[in-house]
Amino acid sequence: MQNSKLRPTLIAAALGAVLAGPLGIAHAQQDTMEGDSGGTMGTQQQPAMGQDVMSQTADDLSGKTVVDQQGNELGDVDKIVRSQQDNKLYAVVSSGGFLGIGADRFVVSVDSLSMQDDRIVAQTDASKEQLQEQAEYDEEQYSDLDQDDVQLAQLEQEAGAAAAGQPLSFQQLDQDNSGSLSQSELQQHPTLAEQWQQYDRDQSGTIEESEFAAFEEDISAMGGAPTAAQASPSFDELDQDGSGNLTASEIEAHPQLSQQWQQWDLDNSGDLDQAEFSAFELRQSQETTPSGGSTME
């Protein structure tokens, strides 16, 4: 009798456990999700805009898909350029067209971009159509980068130094670590770029580290960037063949004179003699004399 009395109780308890089990698990899972949404998920931090993009090179970003904050596709990165107005980096985004033909291209500031997996997220509320209309890419207002294989952060650092008037070191200029500075690398140093041929002692077409050091010594001795007259090579230095006349090819080593040498070819001989060169130098010295000053005591 006692067993028969206990049997309904045990059955009821078992049924209660079976029914309560799935419901209890579901309820616990729901509590966990709600807790996560209000806790860890709610406080998850998004990556800083532009921080990880700046560690990439232009080559790394080229071809990657750009989406807005809602995940809507805006287009693909065509290239990275620098604005001639604010000197900042922008991504040229291409949308539509076929094999690049007829595509709409617009620009998005690199500062507003962030990497997310293999895509680039743009911090913008503007639609693709609005960007195409308001930020259309005009190649005349932007310059292509000289080095597509250098991290954008390094390019920004160098651009900032140049804007502040701080000369770059040999190592900063030597982007390919070849031990010499090529023509394209010299463009990052305007002063040296104007007179590199004077310091190209071995006439290799590049500037070695020892030649760069000689340039820096001259800069230091002059208390800053040399003037055109100080930096320009002499007649004897230009007259490589010792003929007593400067040919058109020899004049190329003198940036200022090479642009106007025909004006100083007074006898129309096709080259410059010592007297014609001296006349040019005299005019240069007069033009660089400060206002109110005099070239004679």
Secondary structure, DSSP 8 states (H G I E B T S, - for coil): -HHHHHHHHHHHHHHHHHHHHHHHHHHHHHHHHHHHHHTTTTT-----TTTTGGGSBHHHHTT-EEE-TT--EEEEEEEEEEETTT--EEEEEEESSBTTBT-EEEEEEGGGEEEETTEEEE-----HHHHHHHSB--GGGEEE-S-TTSBHHHHHHHHHHHHTT----HHHH-TT-SSEE-HHHHTTSHHHHHHHHHH-TT-SSSEEHHHHHHHHHHHHHTTSS--HHHHS--HHHH-TT-SSEE-HHHHTTSHHHHTTHHHH-TT-SSSEEHHHHHHHHHHHHHHTS-TT--S--
